[in-house]
Amino acid sequence: MRKEKKKKQSEIAEHLKKIAMLEKELSELKAVLANLQNQKLETLHDKLSEESKAGDQVEEASRRMNGRVAVSKTDKLVAFTETSVSVSYTHLRAHETPEHLVCRLLLEKKK
């Protein structure tokens, strides 16, 4: 009986050591997680600050151009002037992309 009792006590002691070790690892992982969350929050804050500055620039340019401002696909500011300039059909075709050319030729072929 005493041997069984000592064996169980030994097993319990081992389990308690493992539990203590796991609790220590858990607290370390919580610290790492908190650090990563703080870094992510700082990164998001920086991005939001940059986007806010860009938005302020667009708003300022829009105000100066009487609301005639757009943002292109590359997020570069594009301002539209009050005057329009006519260009020839030949000039437009000079800037035609291969995709536009294929579409135009297919449309002309249907006619």
Backbone as JSON, one array per atom type, in Angstrom:
{
  "sequence": "MRKEKKKKQSEIAEHLKKIAMLEKELSELKAVLANLQNQKLETLHDKLSEESKAGDQVEEASRRMNGRVAVSKTDKLVAFTETSVSVSYTHLRAHETPEHLVCRLLLEKKK",
  "N": [[0.81, -1.2, 0.0], [1.9, 1.23, 0.78], [3.82, 1.66, -1.18], [2.24, 2.05, -3.46], [0.93, 4.37, -2.7], [3.09, 6.16, -2.53], [3.88, 6.08, -5.19], [1.65, 7.21, -6.49], [1.72, 9.74, -5.31], [4.11, 10.62, -6.35], [3.48, 10.65, -9.08], [1.5, 12.62, -9.04], [3.05, 14.79, -8.24], [4.71, 15.05, -10.49], [2.79, 15.69, -12.43], [1.94, 18.16, -11.4], [4.28, 19.63, -11.74], [4.41, 19.66, -14.53], [2.07, 21.08, -15.05], [2.72, 23.56, -13.9], [4.85, 24.28, -15.57], [3.52, 24.46, -18.03], [1.77, 26.56, -17.44], [3.6, 28.62, -17.16], [4.63, 28.75, -19.79], [2.26, 29.47, -21.05], [1.81, 32.05, -19.98], [4.03, 33.35, -21.07], [3.44, 33.14, -23.79], [1.12, 34.67, -23.85], [2.22, 37.17, -23.32], [3.79, 37.52, -25.62], [1.76, 37.55, -27.55], [0.35, 39.86, -26.76], [2.31, 41.76, -27.3], [2.55, 41.48, -30.11], [-0.04, 42.27, -30.85], [0.03, 44.94, -30.05], [2.01, 45.91, -31.79], [0.71, 45.51, -34.22], [-1.47, 47.22, -33.9], [-0.11, 49.66, -33.79], [0.94, 49.73, -36.38], [-1.44, 49.79, -37.88], [-2.43, 52.22, -36.97], [-0.47, 53.96, -37.99], [-0.88, 53.57, -40.76], [-3.52, 54.5, -41.0], [-3.12, 57.15, -40.31], [-1.53, 58.0, -42.46], [-3.36, 57.6, -44.58], [-5.3, 59.39, -43.81], [-3.93, 61.8, -44.07], [-3.53, 61.76, -46.84], [-6.18, 61.85, -47.65], [-6.85, 64.38, -46.69], [-5.26, 65.91, -48.38], [-6.47, 65.4, -50.86], [-8.97, 66.48, -50.35], [-8.29, 69.18, -49.94], [-7.22, 69.83, -52.48], [-9.51, 69.38, -53.98], [-11.16, 71.36, -52.98], [-9.76, 73.6, -53.88], [-10.02, 73.26, -56.63], [-12.66, 73.61, -57.13], [-14.22, 71.35, -56.55], [-13.7, 69.57, -58.61], [-12.14, 67.01, -58.74], [-10.51, 63.87, -58.89], [-9.6, 60.52, -57.9], [-7.16, 58.39, -59.09], [-6.69, 54.92, -60.2], [-4.25, 54.24, -59.18], [-4.07, 55.67, -56.91], [-3.17, 58.25, -57.2], [-3.31, 61.76, -57.24], [-5.6, 63.4, -59.29], [-6.39, 66.19, -61.04], [-9.02, 68.0, -62.5], [-9.26, 70.39, -64.97], [-10.93, 73.52, -65.67], [-11.14, 74.01, -68.35], [-11.63, 72.38, -71.51], [-10.01, 70.26, -73.84], [-9.93, 69.63, -77.24], [-9.24, 66.69, -79.07], [-7.9, 64.87, -81.83], [-9.3, 62.04, -83.64], [-7.32, 60.41, -84.54], [-5.28, 61.01, -82.74], [-6.4, 59.96, -80.4], [-6.42, 57.25, -81.08], [-3.72, 56.78, -81.17], [-3.01, 56.44, -78.57], [-4.16, 54.1, -77.9], [-4.64, 51.02, -76.24], [-3.48, 47.57, -76.52], [-5.6, 45.9, -75.74], [-7.84, 47.57, -76.03], [-7.69, 47.96, -78.77], [-8.22, 45.38, -79.81], [-10.86, 45.04, -78.92], [-12.09, 47.21, -80.31], [-11.65, 46.46, -82.98], [-13.08, 44.05, -83.09], [-15.66, 45.03, -82.63], [-15.95, 46.65, -84.9], [-15.89, 44.68, -86.84], [-18.3, 43.37, -86.44], [-20.08, 45.14, -87.52]],
  "CA": [[0.0, 0.0, 0.0], [2.75, 2.42, 0.86], [4.46, 1.84, -2.48], [1.21, 2.63, -4.35], [0.69, 5.75, -2.26], [4.26, 6.94, -2.93], [3.85, 6.16, -6.64], [0.62, 8.19, -6.83], [2.22, 11.06, -4.91], [5.14, 10.95, -7.32], [2.76, 11.0, -10.32], [0.84, 13.92, -8.81], [4.11, 15.8, -8.25], [5.1, 15.23, -11.89], [1.7, 16.43, -13.08], [1.98, 19.54, -10.92], [5.42, 20.26, -12.4], [4.0, 19.9, -15.92], [1.08, 22.17, -15.03], [3.46, 24.8, -13.64], [5.6, 24.58, -16.78], [2.55, 24.89, -19.03], [1.28, 27.88, -17.05], [4.67, 29.56, -17.48], [4.6, 28.9, -21.24], [1.05, 30.22, -21.39], [2.01, 33.46, -19.67], [4.98, 33.87, -22.07], [2.7, 33.29, -25.05], [0.22, 35.83, -23.7], [3.05, 38.37, -23.46], [4.13, 37.63, -27.04], [0.53, 37.94, -28.24], [0.09, 41.27, -26.44], [3.3, 42.54, -28.03], [2.15, 41.46, -31.52], [-1.24, 43.1, -31.0], [0.46, 46.34, -29.96], [2.69, 46.23, -33.04], [-0.31, 45.6, -35.28], [-2.22, 48.46, -33.67], [0.74, 50.78, -34.19], [0.99, 49.72, -37.84], [-2.74, 50.28, -38.37], [-2.5, 53.65, -36.65], [0.37, 54.65, -38.96], [-1.56, 53.54, -42.06], [-4.67, 55.4, -40.94], [-2.6, 58.52, -40.33], [-1.13, 58.28, -43.84], [-4.57, 57.72, -45.39], [-5.96, 60.63, -43.42], [-3.18, 62.88, -44.7], [-3.84, 61.72, -48.27], [-7.56, 62.34, -47.77], [-6.81, 65.83, -46.49], [-4.7, 66.5, -49.6], [-7.51, 65.33, -51.88], [-10.0, 67.45, -49.98], [-7.75, 70.51, -50.2], [-7.16, 70.02, -53.93], [-10.89, 69.46, -54.43], [-11.65, 72.69, -52.62], [-9.12, 74.57, -54.76], [-10.47, 73.07, -58.0], [-14.13, 73.68, -57.12], [-14.83, 70.03, -56.51], [-13.43, 68.78, -59.81], [-10.95, 66.2, -58.47], [-10.76, 62.43, -58.8], [-8.43, 59.74, -57.53], [-6.99, 57.32, -60.07], [-6.53, 53.57, -59.66], [-2.97, 54.18, -58.47], [-4.22, 56.59, -55.79], [-2.51, 59.53, -57.43], [-4.29, 62.83, -57.35], [-5.83, 63.87, -60.64], [-7.24, 67.36, -60.98], [-9.62, 68.35, -63.77], [-9.31, 71.84, -65.14], [-12.21, 74.04, -66.16], [-11.15, 74.03, -69.81], [-11.5, 71.08, -72.16], [-9.19, 70.34, -75.05], [-10.34, 68.67, -78.25], [-8.15, 65.95, -79.73], [-8.37, 64.16, -83.03], [-9.51, 60.6, -83.55], [-5.99, 59.83, -84.73], [-4.58, 61.16, -81.47], [-6.96, 58.97, -79.47], [-5.96, 55.91, -81.49], [-2.29, 56.67, -80.86], [-2.9, 56.03, -77.16], [-4.98, 52.91, -77.74], [-3.94, 49.85, -75.72], [-3.8, 46.36, -77.32], [-6.93, 45.41, -75.38], [-8.82, 48.44, -76.68], [-7.61, 47.7, -80.2], [-8.94, 44.14, -80.08], [-12.3, 45.32, -78.76], [-12.55, 48.07, -81.39], [-11.68, 45.68, -84.22], [-14.21, 43.12, -83.02], [-16.89, 45.79, -82.81], [-16.03, 47.06, -86.3], [-16.15, 43.48, -87.63], [-19.72, 43.06, -86.32], [-20.85, 46.07, -88.36]],
  "C": [[0.85, 1.27, 0.0], [3.42, 2.7, -0.48], [3.48, 2.49, -3.47], [0.97, 4.09, -4.01], [1.85, 6.65, -2.7], [4.27, 7.11, -4.46], [2.83, 7.2, -7.1], [1.07, 9.6, -6.48], [3.28, 11.54, -5.9], [4.5, 11.37, -8.65], [2.09, 12.36, -10.18], [1.88, 15.04, -8.85], [4.57, 16.09, -9.67], [4.05, 16.03, -12.66], [1.7, 17.89, -12.66], [3.14, 20.3, -11.55], [5.07, 20.61, -13.85], [3.01, 21.05, -16.0], [1.78, 23.51, -14.82], [4.23, 25.24, -14.89], [4.67, 25.1, -17.88], [1.99, 26.27, -18.71], [2.32, 28.95, -17.37], [4.7, 29.82, -18.98], [3.39, 29.71, -21.69], [1.23, 31.71, -21.12], [3.0, 34.1, -20.65], [4.28, 34.09, -23.4], [1.73, 34.46, -25.0], [1.0, 37.13, -23.86], [3.43, 38.61, -24.91], [2.92, 38.11, -27.83], [0.22, 39.42, -28.0], [1.05, 42.17, -27.2], [2.94, 42.62, -29.52], [0.92, 42.33, -31.76], [-0.89, 44.58, -30.94], [1.15, 46.78, -31.24], [1.69, 46.4, -34.17], [-1.12, 46.89, -35.13], [-1.4, 49.68, -34.09], [0.82, 50.88, -35.71], [-0.32, 50.25, -38.43], [-2.89, 51.77, -38.12], [-1.68, 54.46, -37.66], [-0.3, 54.71, -40.33], [-2.75, 54.5, -42.08], [-4.23, 56.86, -40.97], [-2.2, 58.92, -41.75], [-2.36, 58.48, -44.73], [-5.31, 59.01, -45.06], [-5.27, 61.82, -44.05], [-3.48, 62.94, -46.18], [-5.25, 62.24, -48.52], [-7.64, 63.84, -47.61], [-6.26, 66.52, -47.73], [-5.73, 66.5, -50.72], [-8.59, 66.37, -51.6], [-9.54, 68.88, -50.27], [-7.69, 70.8, -51.69], [-8.57, 70.16, -54.5], [-11.47, 70.85, -54.15], [-11.07, 73.75, -53.57], [-9.63, 74.47, -56.19], [-11.99, 73.06, -58.1], [-14.78, 72.31, -57.24], [-14.53, 69.14, -57.7], [-12.13, 68.0, -59.65], [-11.36, 64.74, -58.41], [-9.47, 61.74, -58.39], [-8.34, 58.57, -58.5], [-6.81, 55.98, -59.39], [-5.24, 53.43, -58.87], [-2.95, 55.14, -57.29], [-3.41, 57.87, -55.96], [-3.59, 60.58, -57.67], [-4.39, 63.29, -58.8], [-6.8, 65.05, -60.54], [-7.75, 67.68, -62.4], [-9.69, 69.87, -63.86], [-10.67, 72.23, -65.7], [-12.28, 74.02, -67.69], [-11.04, 72.62, -70.35], [-10.75, 71.27, -73.47], [-9.67, 69.26, -76.0], [-9.11, 67.99, -78.83], [-8.74, 65.18, -80.88], [-8.56, 62.68, -82.75], [-8.17, 59.88, -83.69], [-5.18, 59.89, -83.45], [-5.09, 60.14, -80.45], [-6.46, 57.57, -79.8], [-4.49, 55.72, -81.19], [-2.06, 56.18, -79.43], [-3.69, 54.75, -76.87], [-4.13, 51.74, -77.23], [-4.27, 48.64, -76.59], [-5.19, 45.82, -77.01], [-8.02, 46.24, -76.04], [-8.86, 48.18, -78.19], [-8.39, 46.45, -80.57], [-10.45, 44.37, -79.98], [-12.83, 46.16, -79.91], [-12.66, 47.29, -82.69], [-12.82, 44.68, -84.22], [-15.53, 43.84, -83.23], [-17.06, 46.23, -84.26], [-16.38, 45.87, -87.2], [-17.63, 43.13, -87.59], [-20.54, 43.94, -87.25], [-20.8, 45.61, -89.74]]
}
